């Protein structure tokens, strides 16, 4: 029974590791170099070509630049930026 539990936990760990390889960069994208950010975003787009447009890479780069240029990082301000983008 313990062996079965270990096998199942390993399967879940592998599944979570795969997701982290695809999406993990989004939690610390501000610390990534521009080249690394583009590579990670491109890999994500290539992994989900029917769901994510190629323009996502450029949009993420622009979003990083906005965050770096703007020191106001309150939720209210960030929400306002997103609303402006949606207009």
N, C-alpha and C positions, 0 to 999 in steps of 0.2 A: 504494500500500500504506500509506503514511504517513497519507493522508487517511482511509482506512478505519479505521485505528487511532484517529485523532482522533475520528471519529464514534462509535466504540464507547466510547471513554473518556468522551465527553460524555453518552452514554446512561447509563452507570453513575453518573456524577456527578449527573445529574438524579434517578436512582432513589435514590441515597444522600441527596441533599438533601431529597427528599420524606419519607424515613424520619426524617431529623433533625428536620424540621418537626413531625412527629407525636410522636416519642419523645425528642427532645433535651432537653426541659425536665426529664426525670427525672434527668439527671446533675447539675443545679444547682438543683433545686427548693427547696433550703433558702434560696437567695438571692432567690427570687422573692417578690413581694408575694402576699398571700393572694388578691387579685383575679386576678392573672396566673396563679397556680397553678390556680385554679378554671377559668379560661378554657382553659388548655392541657389540663387533665385532661378537661374537657367536650368539647373538640375531639377528643381521643383516643377517648372513649367514643362520640361520634357517628360517628367513622370506623370503629369496630368494634362496632356495636350487638349483633351476635350473639355476640360473644366477651367483651365487657367490660360488666359491669353498671353502671347509673347510680350505684350506691352507691360506686363506685371513687373518685369525686370527693371525697365526704365522708371516705372512709377515708384518702385521701392527705393531706387537710387535717389529720386527726387524727394521722397519722404524723408530719407536719411538727411539730406541736405537741409531740409526745412527744420528738422529737429536740431541739427547742429547750429543753425543760424538763429534759432529762437530759443531763448533761455526760459521762457514761461512754459512750464510743462505741467500745469495743472490740468485736471480732467476737463474742467469747463473750457479752458482755452483750446485744448486738443479737439474737443467736440466741435468747437466753433470752426476750427480749421477744416475738419471733415465736412461740416455743413457747407462751408464756402466752396469746397471742391465739388459738392453735389449739385450746386446751382448751375 
